[in-house]
Amino acid sequence: MTESLPFFRDSATGTLVKICGITSVEDAEMAVSCGADAIGVNLFPGSRRHVELRKCREWLAGLAGRVARIAVVVNPTAAEITAMREAGCFDAVQFHGNEPPSFCREAGFPHWIKAVSVRDSSSLSRATIYETPHVLLDAWSPDAWGGTGLRVDWDLARDFVDAHRDRRVILAGGLHPGNLRSALRIVRPFAVDVASGVESEPRQKDEYLVREFVQIAKRWARPLLQSAPQDSEPARPTD
């Protein structure tokens, strides 16, 4: 059950951590051993960290119950969502494109995350139209949907967190062990997300950086949540 995973509960202590852009079973196992609460696998072909579903399905299945396994997608088709759901190797899906609220809600996953590209304060208003407690704030870029290493405006992120204590805000965008303490102090998010900030080279996670990142995050208490909107019930597939 996904409810037993800390990433989807309010009872965990410390700031939760998602290591994104995982491309191999070795990096996945390492992230789990370092204490990550979630891993993200990018199924978007346009990503530098893209992994084909058929190539990661088996090793993701072996991580069931040990870490939250999140499929990262950008404007997927209904058929692609069905394939991810039927693969049975993901606990949640992260929508990182321009997916409409109804599409996200009806995807059939018990939990889902909506990523928002933060360009200015007006771009944050888009986050509130999605019926999920999990909102990921990433840096806007004209060239990519995420994983750029660009930093979110922490003041804008802090204002959003303060105004929406009912949301489980996941801070992404340009984080690394060197700036994580400052980001946590200013923004106080529910969770943090990192990809390039813990890599020794593209697609290769660095164990020392991952462990340091997780340890820093775990020392920070998470903000208390008010009554959060519940994840939508999985829609009945209509294939």
C-alpha angles and dihedrals in degrees: 000000000000091000088072091062114094092226091069098042135078094216100076119107125229127022112308120238133216117189105204132195095042108173105172143038089241093059091043093054091045092052090051092049089051091056104259114165095205141013127206123215115195113223094173108113091213093062123100086225097049117151124187115239093230091056098049102034097091099047092043089054088057090060095058112141094007100081138359108265111209127189111215113209139171118211094329124188121247088250091055091050090050091052091051092048094047092047086071094210101106130075095192144000129231115210109208102171138058096297113157118241093249092055092051093045094051097045092104100236119130090225132025138176127213115210117208123199104225110216099146140335093284092059089061092062087072091067094067096060092069119089098225132097091220114085121169119202113207133171118268117241130175090216107046144020094233145316091080098125090237115141127240117233098261093202091058090046092050091051090051092049091048092049095045108042088154090069128082096228116200113200116213135157125092098352122153136154091272096060102024096096091055092047092051093047093051103036104025095201128185090240142356129227127205137176118149092026091072099039128110088198135350111303092005119102119211113226094210092052093044092050093047092048093050094046093052092049094048091057091062120082115232120237117261112256125226118215102314125207108260123243109262119256112261109265117238108256113251100193 
